[in-house]
Amino acid sequence: MSDAQVLDILTGAFTIAAKVAGPILMAALIIGVVISLIQTVTQIQEMTLTFVPKLIGSGLVMLIGGKWMLREMIFWVEGLWSIIPSL
């Protein structure tokens, strides 16, 4: 196994991780900013107020995009399994 092969596998792993986790993290970020703005405007300083909306938003993103996320992961793992004989 050469250094180039290891770098290709790691690059693929980081890419697929970013593709799968990106939508969930973006939803949590947007919901967190919106809730923070609402807390600032209304002067409600409750730290636990953002947890439930983020949880619901992340769940909705996983519900909507879960099939795509799973398909991407399966495609990457199948590609990884197919290169094992050449290592």
ABEGO torsion letter per residue (X at the ends): XBAAAAAAAAAAAAAAAAAAAAAAAAAAAAAAAAAAAAAAAAGBBBAAAAAAAAAAAAAAAAAAAAAAAAAAAAAAAAAAAAAAAAX
